[in-house]
């Protein structure tokens, strides 16, 4: 039952993102939007991995690549509330670790450098075309701008943009 609860939570999170509502009608509409099939296939792949059903894990992985143009490595782990706004062109390394409520736009790459992969906190937004490469940490509540190339850590609550990405929205102490 945990699998279906996680999928339901992902769908509700996407409905909130797209329609600012998680009512049944909004969740039903989400089922027909781009990226939703990729989210479900990822969760089925993740569950197959946990249940040690490697052939199913591999099938769900390949289906995601072929039908959704979305490559998520078989070992990638994301918490509840994962939202793939648009799945086309997403590439995520199998060693990536992510928290809850991560929102990913299209054409995003989250990849390894020298076998070290990023770690993403909770409530992270990654804009279209962004690249997050290597052993970096993206803090809770951080935002990565469209087409940014992140090769250094991004602190919690900050926004990073540019190539290479730099923090542009520093929090003020005491506020």
Backbone as a chain_set.jsonl record, in Angstrom:
{"seq": "XXXXXXXXXXXXXXXXXXXXXXXXXXXXXXXXXXXXXXXXXXXXXXXXXXXXXXXXXXXXXXXXXXXXXXXXXXXXXXXXXXXXXXXXXXXXXXXXXXXXXXXXXXXXXXXXXXXXXXXXXXXXXXXXXXXXXXXXXXXXXXXXXXXXXXXXXXXXXXXXXXXXXXXXXXXXXXX", "coords": {"N": [[0.821, -1.2, 0.0], [2.074, 1.149, 0.516], [3.375, 1.993, -1.842], [1.238, 2.864, -3.53], [0.24, 4.922, -1.971], [2.416, 6.67, -2.017], [2.525, 7.298, -4.758], [-0.001, 8.512, -5.019], [0.433, 10.719, -3.348], [2.441, 12.033, -4.828], [0.953, 12.718, -7.115], [-0.968, 14.427, -5.998], [0.72, 16.494, -5.125], [1.643, 17.427, -7.586], [-0.77, 18.334, -8.657], [-1.31, 20.449, -6.91], [0.82, 22.115, -7.647], [0.294, 22.634, -10.375], [-2.454, 23.39, -10.512], [-3.124, 24.648, -8.189], [-4.632, 23.303, -6.359], [-5.588, 20.369, -4.642], [-7.769, 18.84, -4.961], [-10.055, 16.206, -5.968], [-10.807, 16.485, -8.706], [-8.727, 18.037, -9.756], [-6.553, 16.322, -9.347], [-7.304, 14.226, -11.021], [-7.13, 15.549, -13.503], [-4.381, 15.916, -13.578], [-3.497, 13.36, -14.164], [-3.573, 13.265, -16.902], [-1.629, 14.951, -17.794], [1.558, 16.047, -19.139], [4.478, 14.339, -18.145], [3.444, 12.97, -15.961], [3.107, 10.181, -16.368], [5.79, 9.435, -16.444], [6.521, 9.989, -13.802], [5.02, 8.05, -12.426], [6.028, 5.669, -13.55], [8.659, 5.887, -12.62], [8.224, 5.618, -9.833], [7.226, 2.995, -9.785], [9.49, 1.652, -10.685], [11.267, 2.258, -8.605], [9.974, 0.962, -6.459], [10.106, -1.688, -7.353], [12.826, -2.061, -7.189], [13.226, -1.902, -4.409], [11.795, -4.145, -3.671], [13.396, -6.02, -4.725], [13.078, -7.004, -7.342], [14.527, -7.253, -9.943], [14.248, -7.638, -12.849], [11.713, -6.378, -13.368], [12.257, -3.821, -12.437], [14.163, -2.998, -14.322], [12.583, -3.059, -16.632], [10.618, -1.052, -16.123], [12.331, 1.13, -15.99], [13.324, 1.23, -18.652], [10.912, 1.603, -20.069], [10.257, 4.175, -19.209], [12.316, 5.664, -20.389], [11.881, 5.164, -23.161], [9.108, 5.792, -23.707], [8.646, 8.197, -22.386], [10.803, 9.829, -22.698], [12.583, 10.2, -20.617], [15.174, 9.717, -18.457], [15.931, 8.084, -15.667], [18.182, 7.008, -13.429], [18.532, 3.674, -12.155], [19.084, 3.459, -9.413], [18.436, 5.852, -8.245], [17.048, 7.904, -5.71], [14.222, 9.461, -4.485], [12.276, 11.417, -2.262], [8.863, 11.624, -0.969], [6.303, 13.298, -2.937], [7.458, 13.972, -5.382], [7.698, 15.835, -8.342], [7.519, 15.82, -11.739], [7.411, 18.181, -13.885], [7.427, 18.539, -16.667], [8.454, 15.809, -18.502], [10.18, 15.39, -20.614], [13.409, 14.891, -21.793], [14.718, 14.759, -19.333], [17.437, 13.742, -17.356], [18.763, 11.728, -14.939], [21.189, 10.714, -12.71], [21.865, 7.478, -11.341], [22.804, 7.5, -8.716], [21.876, 9.688, -7.404], [20.405, 11.467, -4.716], [17.44, 12.587, -3.285], [15.252, 14.785, -1.513], [11.992, 15.445, -0.148], [9.166, 16.68, -2.023], [10.277, 17.706, -4.477], [10.564, 19.572, -7.402], [10.818, 19.281, -10.821], [11.667, 20.608, -13.904], [11.572, 20.32, -17.558], [14.255, 18.932, -19.624], [16.319, 18.783, -17.751], [19.394, 17.945, -16.2], [20.779, 15.88, -13.799], [23.604, 14.945, -12.63], [26.526, 12.776, -12.253], [29.94, 13.385, -11.29], [33.021, 12.095, -11.558], [32.099, 9.78, -10.273], [30.618, 10.788, -8.165], [27.644, 12.091, -6.927], [24.937, 14.535, -6.936], [23.162, 15.748, -3.99], [19.96, 16.44, -3.033], [17.946, 18.633, -1.165], [14.837, 19.041, 0.676], [11.837, 20.425, -0.82], [12.802, 21.606, -3.225], [13.24, 23.404, -6.248], [13.843, 22.945, -9.666], [14.719, 24.54, -12.502], [13.877, 24.643, -16.068], [16.124, 23.053, -18.259], [18.311, 23.163, -16.554], [21.448, 22.154, -15.11], [22.876, 20.02, -12.789], [25.715, 19.067, -11.378], [27.974, 16.651, -10.158], [29.509, 16.296, -6.821], [27.609, 17.953, -5.234], [25.578, 19.795, -2.905], [22.251, 20.628, -2.636], [20.443, 22.824, -0.889], [17.606, 22.737, 1.433], [14.585, 24.076, 0.181], [15.801, 25.494, -1.855], [16.217, 27.132, -5.062], [16.807, 26.479, -8.441], [17.722, 28.164, -11.243], [16.477, 28.429, -14.66], [18.406, 26.814, -17.109], [20.737, 27.015, -15.605], [24.016, 26.073, -14.502], [25.05, 24.097, -12.13], [27.719, 23.649, -10.051], [28.668, 23.936, -7.585], [27.846, 23.929, -4.075], [24.506, 24.879, -3.11], [23.088, 26.961, -0.83], [20.494, 26.431, 1.678], [17.272, 27.682, 0.924], [18.103, 29.514, -0.969], [18.584, 31.044, -4.261], [19.928, 29.994, -7.289], [21.551, 30.964, -10.259], [22.717, 31.099, -13.693], [25.823, 30.475, -15.555], [28.922, 29.474, -14.734], [26.631, 28.499, -12.116], [25.569, 30.909, -9.724], [24.79, 32.176, -6.481], [22.061, 34.295, -6.115], [20.216, 35.344, -4.447], [20.596, 36.029, -1.582], [19.904, 35.145, 1.762], [18.96, 37.299, 4.413], [20.667, 37.827, 7.459], [19.039, 37.244, 10.567], [16.47, 37.654, 9.712]], "CA": [[0.0, 0.0, 0.0], [2.974, 2.295, 0.556], [3.613, 2.427, -3.211], [0.098, 3.631, -4.026], [0.197, 6.157, -1.185], [3.46, 7.554, -2.526], [2.075, 7.788, -6.062], [-1.099, 9.441, -4.752], [1.048, 11.944, -2.837], [3.089, 12.715, -5.955], [-0.096, 13.299, -7.955], [-1.536, 15.57, -5.271], [1.708, 17.567, -5.149], [1.633, 17.992, -8.94], [-2.025, 19.081, -8.781], [-1.099, 21.719, -6.21], [1.738, 22.913, -8.444], [-0.319, 23.056, -11.634], [-3.808, 23.929, -10.409], [-3.268, 25.227, -6.858], [-5.677, 22.551, -5.677], [-5.371, 18.921, -4.659], [-9.082, 18.196, -4.992], [-10.112, 15.05, -6.872], [-10.85, 16.912, -10.107], [-7.374, 18.47, -10.117], [-5.715, 15.121, -9.41], [-7.679, 13.53, -12.259], [-6.541, 16.291, -14.626], [-2.939, 15.654, -13.557], [-3.242, 12.072, -14.8], [-3.483, 13.465, -18.345], [-0.608, 15.946, -18.132], [2.914, 15.605, -19.456], [5.346, 14.058, -17.011], [2.818, 12.133, -14.94], [3.444, 8.775, -16.616], [7.193, 9.271, -16.034], [6.538, 9.947, -12.336], [4.484, 6.759, -12.003], [7.007, 4.642, -13.918], [9.78, 5.996, -11.68], [7.827, 5.029, -8.549], [7.159, 1.541, -9.967], [10.88, 1.199, -10.749], [11.799, 2.38, -7.247], [9.376, -0.113, -5.647], [10.676, -2.955, -7.829], [14.185, -2.125, -6.626], [13.095, -2.223, -2.982], [11.304, -5.527, -3.566], [14.446, -6.84, -5.356], [12.566, -7.617, -8.579], [15.374, -6.565, -10.911], [13.699, -7.555, -14.222], [10.675, -5.343, -13.418], [12.957, -2.544, -12.279], [14.759, -2.681, -15.618], [11.499, -2.796, -17.588], [10.06, 0.278, -15.846], [13.37, 2.079, -16.376], [13.339, 1.333, -20.119], [9.647, 2.214, -20.494], [10.366, 5.602, -18.953], [13.173, 6.235, -21.416], [11.303, 5.039, -24.502], [7.812, 6.444, -23.868], [8.571, 9.505, -21.736], [12.056, 10.554, -22.948], [13.03, 10.534, -19.272], [16.119, 8.716, -17.991], [16.215, 8.171, -14.235], [18.982, 5.845, -13.074], [17.802, 2.707, -11.349], [19.311, 3.595, -7.974], [18.061, 7.199, -7.781], [16.051, 7.894, -4.634], [13.565, 10.724, -4.171], [11.234, 11.302, -1.256], [7.489, 11.833, -1.427], [5.972, 14.583, -3.548], [8.265, 14.258, -6.572], [6.916, 16.349, -9.459], [8.167, 16.055, -13.026], [6.463, 19.082, -14.531], [7.498, 17.994, -18.027], [9.478, 14.774, -18.369], [11.023, 15.296, -21.799], [14.819, 15.252, -21.701], [15.282, 14.675, -17.986], [18.435, 12.697, -17.151], [19.152, 11.732, -13.535], [22.108, 9.633, -12.38], [21.346, 6.491, -10.396], [23.299, 7.703, -7.348], [21.307, 10.931, -6.885], [19.508, 11.368, -3.56], [16.623, 13.787, -3.184], [14.28, 14.828, -0.435], [10.563, 15.508, -0.443], [8.603, 17.813, -2.758], [11.202, 18.239, -5.484], [9.89, 19.885, -8.661], [11.825, 19.281, -11.888], [11.183, 20.972, -15.241], [12.12, 19.528, -18.661], [15.64, 19.076, -20.08], [17.2, 18.89, -16.587], [20.357, 16.874, -15.951], [21.347, 15.8, -12.449], [24.56, 13.902, -12.951], [27.73, 12.515, -11.472], [31.282, 13.753, -11.722], [33.942, 11.189, -10.866], [31.294, 8.853, -9.473], [29.976, 11.466, -7.038], [26.395, 12.672, -7.412], [24.303, 15.55, -6.085], [22.171, 15.465, -2.954], [18.985, 17.52, -3.046], [17.129, 18.711, 0.041], [13.386, 19.102, 0.51], [11.239, 21.643, -1.379], [13.724, 22.158, -4.219], [12.734, 23.608, -7.605], [14.91, 22.951, -10.673], [14.158, 25.103, -13.719], [14.103, 24.002, -17.357], [17.464, 23.068, -18.832], [19.366, 23.27, -15.547], [22.364, 21.031, -14.928], [23.466, 19.936, -11.451], [26.75, 18.083, -11.674], [29.016, 16.327, -9.187], [29.202, 16.12, -5.397], [27.083, 19.19, -4.671], [24.385, 19.701, -2.076], [21.266, 21.681, -2.855], [19.764, 22.919, 0.402], [16.147, 22.78, 1.506], [13.947, 25.296, -0.292], [16.6, 26.194, -2.879], [15.699, 27.19, -6.423], [17.837, 26.496, -9.478], [17.126, 28.836, -12.391], [16.522, 27.793, -15.968], [19.702, 26.725, -17.795], [21.875, 27.173, -14.693], [24.935, 24.938, -14.391], [25.432, 24.101, -10.716], [28.88, 22.818, -9.742], [28.995, 24.22, -6.182], [26.685, 23.83, -3.192], [23.55, 25.983, -3.034], [22.544, 26.919, 0.53], [19.044, 26.352, 1.87], [16.483, 28.887, 0.71], [18.715, 30.436, -1.924], [18.338, 30.867, -5.688], [21.168, 29.988, -8.067], [21.35, 31.148, -11.696], [23.897, 31.386, -14.491], [26.787, 29.451, -15.966], [28.445, 28.555, -13.693], [25.588, 29.082, -11.258], [25.955, 31.668, -8.536], [23.645, 32.506, -5.642], [21.665, 35.685, -6.342], [19.178, 35.715, -3.51], [21.108, 35.68, -0.254], [19.037, 35.432, 2.91], [19.539, 38.285, 5.32], [20.7, 37.312, 8.825], [18.089, 37.809, 11.515], [15.128, 37.859, 9.147]], "C": [[0.858, 1.255, 0.0], [3.225, 2.863, -0.835], [2.478, 3.311, -3.708], [-0.073, 4.937, -3.251], [1.225, 7.157, -1.665], [3.052, 8.139, -3.874], [0.952, 8.809, -5.88], [-0.557, 10.776, -4.234], [1.754, 12.742, -3.928], [2.057, 13.414, -6.826], [-0.737, 14.513, -7.289], [-0.581, 16.757, -5.282], [1.738, 18.23, -6.523], [0.358, 18.805, -9.176], [-1.92, 20.43, -8.081], [-0.224, 22.656, -7.031], [1.037, 23.49, -9.679], [-1.625, 23.827, -11.455], [-4.114, 24.591, -9.066], [-4.422, 24.581, -6.079], [-5.297, 21.074, -5.719], [-6.695, 18.177, -4.541], [-9.079, 17.109, -6.057], [-10.09, 15.441, -8.343], [-9.459, 17.317, -10.582], [-6.437, 17.272, -10.255], [-6.041, 14.317, -10.666], [-7.099, 14.228, -13.484], [-5.042, 16.035, -14.728], [-2.61, 14.337, -14.254], [-3.056, 12.203, -16.314], [-2.408, 14.469, -18.748], [0.74, 15.298, -18.412], [3.695, 15.38, -18.162], [4.76, 13.098, -15.992], [3.152, 10.657, -15.137], [4.883, 8.499, -16.175], [7.306, 9.182, -14.51], [6.086, 8.575, -11.84], [5.458, 5.633, -12.344], [8.227, 4.688, -13.002], [9.417, 5.331, -10.352], [7.717, 3.508, -8.65], [8.567, 0.941, -10.031], [11.497, 1.192, -9.344], [11.264, 1.254, -6.355], [9.943, -1.473, -6.055], [12.085, -3.138, -7.279], [14.125, -2.529, -5.15], [12.661, -3.664, -2.766], [12.278, -6.522, -4.198], [13.92, -7.65, -6.547], [13.267, -6.899, -9.738], [14.803, -6.54, -12.327], [12.608, -6.485, -14.358], [11.284, -3.951, -13.306], [13.526, -2.094, -13.621], [13.689, -2.348, -16.664], [10.915, -1.405, -17.369], [11.049, 1.37, -16.233], [13.368, 2.303, -17.887], [12.052, 1.959, -20.654], [9.677, 3.726, -20.309], [11.216, 6.283, -20.027], [12.529, 6.256, -22.787], [10.035, 5.878, -24.653], [7.742, 7.859, -23.298], [9.797, 10.373, -21.994], [12.664, 11.044, -21.635], [13.924, 9.406, -18.768], [16.396, 8.98, -16.511], [16.929, 6.89, -13.865], [18.293, 4.969, -12.052], [18.022, 2.848, -9.845], [18.909, 4.947, -7.409], [16.94, 7.112, -6.753], [15.532, 9.305, -4.392], [12.479, 10.458, -3.149], [9.862, 11.57, -1.834], [7.294, 13.211, -2.049], [6.843, 14.953, -4.726], [7.346, 14.708, -7.701], [7.834, 16.531, -10.659], [7.171, 16.883, -13.821], [6.315, 18.694, -15.997], [8.652, 17.006, -18.01], [10.484, 14.749, -19.513], [12.45, 15.765, -21.525], [15.429, 15.218, -20.317], [16.252, 13.497, -17.928], [18.932, 12.808, -15.714], [20.007, 10.501, -13.265], [21.519, 8.735, -11.3], [21.821, 6.65, -8.969], [22.729, 8.964, -6.704], [20.368, 10.624, -5.728], [18.755, 12.683, -3.45], [15.603, 13.665, -2.083], [12.854, 14.853, -0.938], [10.231, 16.771, -1.234], [9.616, 18.494, -3.676], [10.434, 18.403, -6.785], [10.957, 20.056, -9.748], [11.149, 19.602, -13.218], [11.882, 20.1, -16.288], [13.589, 19.868, -18.951], [16.64, 19.263, -18.931], [18.124, 17.678, -16.536], [20.852, 16.984, -14.516], [22.315, 14.632, -12.514], [25.788, 13.858, -12.077], [28.956, 13.155, -12.112], [32.233, 12.903, -10.889], [33.227, 10.314, -9.841], [30.679, 9.475, -8.223], [28.796, 12.268, -7.572], [25.813, 13.681, -6.432], [23.357, 14.958, -5.042], [21.26, 16.683, -2.904], [18.157, 17.474, -1.768], [15.647, 18.662, -0.28], [12.989, 20.424, -0.148], [12.154, 22.364, -2.362], [13.002, 22.286, -5.557], [13.923, 23.689, -8.551], [14.294, 23.367, -11.999], [14.592, 24.382, -14.984], [15.551, 24.151, -17.816], [18.597, 23.141, -17.834], [20.19, 21.981, -15.493], [22.928, 21.122, -13.52], [24.436, 18.774, -11.52], [27.703, 17.902, -10.496], [28.546, 16.304, -7.747], [28.732, 17.419, -4.741], [25.853, 18.893, -3.831], [23.513, 20.905, -2.37], [20.398, 21.71, -1.602], [18.256, 22.959, 0.305], [15.626, 24.12, 1.009], [14.725, 26.06, -1.342], [15.896, 26.139, -4.227], [16.876, 27.281, -7.378], [17.175, 27.058, -10.729], [17.28, 28.049, -13.68], [17.919, 27.915, -16.565], [20.913, 26.969, -16.904], [22.724, 25.902, -14.727], [25.532, 24.982, -12.99], [26.573, 23.121, -10.497], [29.384, 23.07, -8.321], [27.707, 24.137, -5.368], [25.817, 25.082, -3.282], [22.908, 25.905, -1.65], [21.021, 26.867, 0.559], [18.402, 27.712, 1.629], [17.017, 29.853, -0.323], [18.335, 30.092, -3.362], [19.663, 30.967, -6.42], [20.832, 30.091, -9.55], [22.694, 31.312, -12.379], [24.761, 30.173, -14.783], [28.185, 30.003, -15.696], [27.476, 29.27, -12.752], [26.201, 29.799, -10.065], [24.681, 32.032, -7.778], [23.338, 33.994, -5.822], [20.694, 36.206, -5.311], [19.611, 35.338, -2.105], [20.107, 36.053, 0.828], [19.751, 36.433, 3.795], [19.52, 37.74, 6.732], [19.654, 38.008, 9.693], [16.698, 38.007, 10.951], [14.45, 36.519, 8.992]], "O": [[0.421, 2.308, -0.464], [3.283, 4.082, -1.002], [2.723, 4.389, -4.25], [-0.487, 5.947, -3.821], [0.952, 8.356, -1.718], [3.213, 9.337, -4.108], [0.96, 9.858, -6.524], [-1.033, 11.839, -4.633], [1.68, 13.971, -3.956], [2.252, 14.56, -7.232], [-1.015, 15.513, -7.952], [-1.014, 17.9, -5.431], [1.846, 19.452, -6.621], [0.402, 19.85, -9.825], [-2.389, 21.441, -8.603], [-0.492, 23.855, -7.103], [1.169, 24.674, -9.987], [-1.874, 24.803, -12.162], [-5.235, 25.043, -8.835], [-5.086, 25.221, -5.263], [-4.751, 20.591, -6.711], [-6.742, 17.035, -4.083], [-8.218, 17.087, -6.936], [-9.419, 14.789, -9.144], [-9.059, 16.973, -11.694], [-5.622, 17.218, -11.176], [-5.135, 13.783, -11.306], [-6.626, 13.564, -14.407], [-4.494, 15.947, -15.827], [-1.553, 14.214, -14.872], [-2.443, 11.337, -16.936], [-2.29, 14.804, -19.926], [1.023, 14.176, -17.99], [3.576, 16.15, -17.209], [5.502, 12.474, -15.234], [3.45, 9.958, -14.168], [5.164, 7.449, -15.599], [8.093, 8.392, -13.988], [6.699, 8.006, -10.938], [5.69, 4.744, -11.526], [8.773, 3.644, -12.645], [10.211, 4.566, -9.805], [8.074, 2.802, -7.707], [8.81, -0.142, -9.498], [12.165, 0.235, -8.953], [12.018, 0.662, -5.583], [10.227, -2.312, -5.2], [12.484, -4.253, -6.944], [14.881, -3.391, -4.703], [13.09, -4.324, -1.819], [12.019, -7.726, -4.206], [14.27, -8.816, -6.731], [12.679, -6.056, -10.415], [14.866, -5.491, -12.969], [12.578, -5.762, -15.354], [10.871, -3.022, -13.999], [13.382, -0.932, -14.003], [13.88, -1.453, -17.487], [10.734, -0.656, -18.329], [10.653, 2.417, -16.745], [13.407, 3.444, -18.346], [12.095, 2.758, -21.589], [9.18, 4.471, -21.154], [10.865, 7.358, -20.513], [12.618, 7.254, -23.502], [9.9, 6.607, -25.636], [6.872, 8.639, -23.686], [9.838, 11.526, -21.564], [13.19, 12.155, -21.553], [13.479, 8.263, -18.663], [17.019, 9.98, -16.155], [16.358, 5.804, -13.969], [17.562, 5.456, -11.19], [17.187, 2.38, -9.071], [19.03, 5.168, -6.204], [15.997, 6.337, -6.913], [16.304, 10.226, -4.127], [11.84, 9.407, -3.164], [9.71, 11.726, -3.045], [8.014, 14.16, -1.738], [6.963, 16.134, -5.049], [6.342, 14.058, -7.991], [8.8, 17.293, -10.609], [6.203, 16.351, -14.365], [5.201, 18.541, -16.498], [9.737, 17.347, -17.539], [11.544, 14.138, -19.382], [12.67, 16.891, -21.081], [16.579, 15.625, -20.154], [15.94, 12.398, -18.388], [19.457, 13.846, -15.311], [19.597, 9.377, -13.556], [20.761, 9.194, -10.446], [21.288, 5.989, -8.077], [23.071, 9.275, -5.564], [19.627, 9.642, -5.76], [19.35, 13.759, -3.514], [15.145, 12.569, -1.76], [12.549, 14.347, -2.018], [10.917, 17.788, -1.132], [9.78, 19.714, -3.643], [9.737, 17.487, -7.223], [11.874, 20.865, -9.613], [10.18, 18.95, -13.607], [12.692, 19.241, -15.941], [14.089, 20.93, -18.58], [17.704, 19.848, -19.134], [17.71, 16.547, -16.789], [21.289, 18.047, -14.076], [21.907, 13.472, -12.459], [26.057, 14.759, -11.283], [28.99, 13.424, -13.312], [32.242, 12.987, -9.661], [33.683, 10.137, -8.711], [30.262, 8.754, -7.317], [28.924, 13.022, -8.537], [26.152, 13.681, -5.248], [22.837, 13.851, -5.184], [21.724, 17.813, -2.754], [17.72, 16.406, -1.34], [15.254, 18.285, -1.384], [13.71, 21.417, -0.048], [12.266, 23.59, -2.331], [12.249, 21.397, -5.955], [14.891, 24.402, -8.287], [13.46, 22.655, -12.558], [15.55, 23.609, -14.976], [16.123, 25.239, -17.765], [19.758, 23.178, -18.241], [19.704, 20.888, -15.784], [23.403, 22.178, -13.104], [24.029, 17.627, -11.701], [28.178, 18.876, -9.911], [27.346, 16.294, -7.473], [29.366, 17.923, -3.815], [25.179, 17.88, -4.018], [23.972, 22.047, -2.355], [19.704, 20.741, -1.294], [17.695, 23.187, -0.767], [16.155, 25.172, 1.368], [14.343, 27.178, -1.69], [15.099, 25.242, -4.502], [17.815, 28.047, -7.164], [16.192, 26.505, -11.222], [18.095, 27.132, -13.78], [18.533, 28.982, -16.53], [22.022, 27.116, -17.416], [22.216, 24.803, -14.952], [26.407, 25.798, -12.701], [26.428, 21.919, -10.723], [30.39, 22.499, -7.899], [26.611, 24.26, -5.913], [26.311, 26.188, -3.498], [22.259, 24.912, -1.321], [20.354, 27.215, -0.415], [18.909, 28.746, 2.064], [16.432, 30.916, -0.532], [17.834, 29.004, -3.646], [20.433, 31.904, -6.206], [19.944, 29.396, -10.043], [23.694, 31.625, -11.732], [24.5, 29.05, -14.35], [28.601, 30.935, -16.385], [27.507, 30.494, -12.618], [27.196, 29.364, -9.485], [23.617, 32.177, -8.379], [24.222, 34.843, -5.701], [20.38, 37.396, -5.302], [19.048, 34.423, -1.505], [19.534, 37.143, 0.811], [20.976, 36.422, 3.916], [18.489, 37.24, 7.185], [19.42, 39.209, 9.562], [15.818, 38.491, 11.662], [13.309, 36.454, 8.534]]}, "num_chains": 1, "name": "protein.A"}
